[in-house]
Amino acid sequence: MLIPVSMLILASRLVIAVADDVPKFDIARGCKIDSASAFDPNAGLSGTIKRCIDDEQQAKDQLQTQWSGFTNADRKMCVGMTTDDSATPPSYVELQTCLQDQQLARKLPKD
C-alpha cells in the first residue's frame, strides 16, 4: 500500500512535535507503583507516595524549562529508555537524570 506524501509530511511533523515537548507521564500512578517497592517505614506509605510525587513534579517542572537545551537525539534516546519497560512506569526523575548525564558526557574531553 502506498502512503500519500501529504500523510508522510503530517506524520513527520507529529513526531517532531512530540520530541519538542516534555512527554506526559502519569505521576500519581507511577508513584503508587514505585512506592510499593521503595516504601519508607519512617514516612509511611502515604508519605512515601507524597515524596515521590513531589520529586517527580519538581523534575517535570525543571525539564519543562530546560527541554530545548537538550539535543533532539538525547531527548529521543532518554525518552525511549524511560518508557521502554512496560512493567516500570516512566519517571521524570529518571528522564532528567538520563538527559543530564548525556550533557555531561558531551563535555568530557575526547581522547
C-alpha positions in Angstrom: 0.0 0.0 0.0 1.4 3.4 -1.0 1.2 6.2 1.5 0.5 9.7 0.1 3.3 12.2 0.5 1.0 14.5 2.5 0.4 11.8 5.1 4.2 11.3 5.5 4.7 15.0 6.0 1.9 15.2 8.6 3.4 12.1 10.4 6.9 13.6 10.4 5.5 16.9 11.9 3.7 14.9 14.6 6.9 13.1 15.5 8.9 16.3 15.7 6.1 17.9 17.8 6.3 15.1 20.3 10.0 15.4 20.6 9.7 19.2 21.1 7.7 18.8 24.3 8.3 17.1 27.6 6.4 13.8 27.5 3.3 13.3 29.6 3.6 10.7 32.4 1.0 9.7 35.0 3.0 10.8 38.1 0.4 9.6 40.7 0.1 6.1 39.1 3.9 5.8 38.8 4.5 6.8 42.4 1.8 4.4 43.7 3.5 1.5 41.9 7.1 2.6 42.7 6.3 3.3 46.4 5.3 -0.3 47.0 8.9 -1.3 46.3 10.6 1.8 47.8 8.5 2.0 50.9 9.9 4.2 53.7 8.7 2.9 57.0 9.5 6.2 58.7 7.3 8.2 56.3 4.6 5.5 55.9 3.1 4.6 52.5 1.2 7.9 52.0 4.3 9.9 52.9 6.4 7.8 50.6 4.0 8.4 47.7 3.8 12.2 48.5 7.6 12.5 48.5 7.7 10.6 45.2 5.0 12.9 43.6 6.9 16.0 44.9 10.2 14.8 43.4 8.5 13.8 40.1 6.7 17.2 39.8 9.9 19.1 40.5 11.8 17.1 37.9 8.9 17.7 35.4 8.9 21.4 36.1 12.7 21.6 35.6 12.5 19.6 32.4 9.9 22.0 31.0 12.3 24.9 31.4 15.4 23.0 30.2 13.9 20.8 27.5 15.1 22.9 24.5 18.6 22.8 25.9 18.9 19.1 25.3 19.8 17.7 21.9 17.0 16.0 20.0 19.0 12.8 19.8 19.4 12.8 23.6 15.7 13.5 24.2 14.7 10.7 21.9 17.1 8.2 23.4 16.3 9.1 27.0 12.5 9.1 26.5 12.9 5.7 24.9 14.9 4.4 27.8 12.5 5.8 30.3 9.4 4.3 28.6 10.8 1.0 27.2 9.8 -1.2 30.1 6.0 -1.6 30.4 6.4 -3.2 33.9 8.0 0.0 35.2 6.1 3.3 34.9 8.1 6.2 33.3 9.7 8.7 35.6 10.6 12.4 35.1 13.4 11.9 37.6 14.9 9.1 35.5 14.4 11.1 32.3 16.1 14.2 33.8 19.0 12.1 35.1 19.5 10.5 31.7 19.4 13.8 29.9 21.8 15.5 32.4 24.2 12.5 32.1 24.2 12.9 28.3 25.0 16.6 28.6 27.9 15.8 31.0 29.2 13.1 28.7 29.4 15.6 25.8 31.5 17.9 27.9 34.1 15.2 28.7 37.4 15.6 26.9 37.8 13.5 23.8 40.9 11.2 23.8 
